């Protein structure tokens, strides 16, 4: 299941990439894509029960000014890292960052979808008003035309 979230993140990065005009190519951030691929490798390679515990545990806020590797881990995850190697601690941190990034991408996609739907709604409303005005005009003109033809 974790891999599906990372695949969604990767797909969102591709879909949100900057399109190159007159081509089917896009520009994407290589570092971000490679980071997601590395996270996918961690999940696929197993990471054992430790990775599953880290993934299922609550995600904490990232500590921007990391003093040590352990300081970057959310308080509720600290019991998971006690007695673990630096590689395992880094794996937990990477997973937390991946889920945070996926959350931000989903929120951005939802915002974009809302904007597109709002524009579509406004356009549809204008079109419906135009159609109604045209039908009203036809209805007003029709009786006058019929009296001329008689």
N, C-alpha and C positions, 0 to 999 in steps of 0.2 A: 504494500500500500504506500510506503514512503516514497518508492520510486515514482509512483504516479504523480505525486505532488511536485517532485523535481522535474518530471517531464512537462508538467503544466507550466512550471516556471520557465523552462527552456523554450517552450512553444510561445509563451508570452513575450519573451525577449526577441524572438524572431519576428513575431507579428508586430511588435512595437518598434522594430528597427526602422531606420531612415531609408526610405525608398530612393533609389537612384533613377531619375527621370529617364523615360524612354527605354528602360531595361526591366528585366524581372529580378534585378539584384537589389539587395538591401545592405546597409551598413549596420553592424552590431558591435557591441563592446566585447572584444575578444577575451579580455581578462574575466569578465563576468560569466561568459559562456563556459570558458574553461574551468572556472570555479564550480559551476553547477555540474559539469561533467565529472569533476573530481569527487564531488559529493555523491553523485550517482554511483561512482566506483566504490566508495566507502560502503554504501548501502548494499550494493550487489555483492561485494566481497564478503559480506556477512556482518562483520563487526560484532558478531555474536549477540548474546543477550544484552551485553552492555549498550550497544547501539540502540537496540529496541527500547531499553529502559530510558535512555537519553531522549529518544524521539517521543515516547509516550508521556514523559514528564512535562510539566508546565514549562513554557518558554519564558525566560526572563528577559529583562531589558539588557541590551548590550552596554558594556562599560567602555566608553570611548577612550578614556585615558587608562589603558591597561597597564598596571604596574607589574603584575605577574600573570602567568597563564591562569592561575586559579582565581584571580580577581575578576576575570572576564566571565566566569561562570555564574549564572544566577544563583542566589542564595538557596532556593528550593532544590537546586541540582547539586549542591556541594556534597551531599552525602553520596552521590553517585561517583564522585571523583576521588574520594578518599582512598588512598592506597593504589591509585591508578597511575599509569605511566603518562609522560607528557604527551605522547602520541594519542592516547585515549582521551586526555583532557582536551587536546586540540580537536579531536573528532567531535566531541560534544559541542565545542564552540562553533565549529564549522556547520554542524547540523542546526544549531540555534540560528545562525546567520542565514542559512538557507531558508528556514521557515519564515524568518522575518522578511527576507527579500521576497519570498513567494506571496506573503500577506500584502506587502506593499504593491506588488505587481497586480494582484487581484483587485485591490482597492482602486488602483489607477484604471484598470480595465472597467470596473463598475462605474467609475466616474465618467469615463469616455462613453460607455454605452448609454448612460443617462443623458449626456449631452446630445448624442446622436438621436435618441428617441425624442427628446424635447424639440429638436430641430424638425424632425419628421412630423411631430404633432402640430407644430406651428404651420408647417407647409401644408399639411393635410387640411387644417382648419381654413387656411386661405383658399385652397382649391374648392372645398365644400361651399364656402361663401360665394365664390365665383359661379359655381354650378347652380346654386340656388337662385342667384340673381339672374342668371341666364334663363332658367326655367320660368321664373316670375315674369321676366320680360316677354318670353314667348307666350305665356298665358295671357298677358295683357294685350298683346298684338293680335293673337288669333281671333278673338271675336270681331275685331274691327275689320280684319281681312275677309272674314266670312260674309259680312254685310255688304262689302264692295262687290263680291262675286255673284250675288243674288240678283 
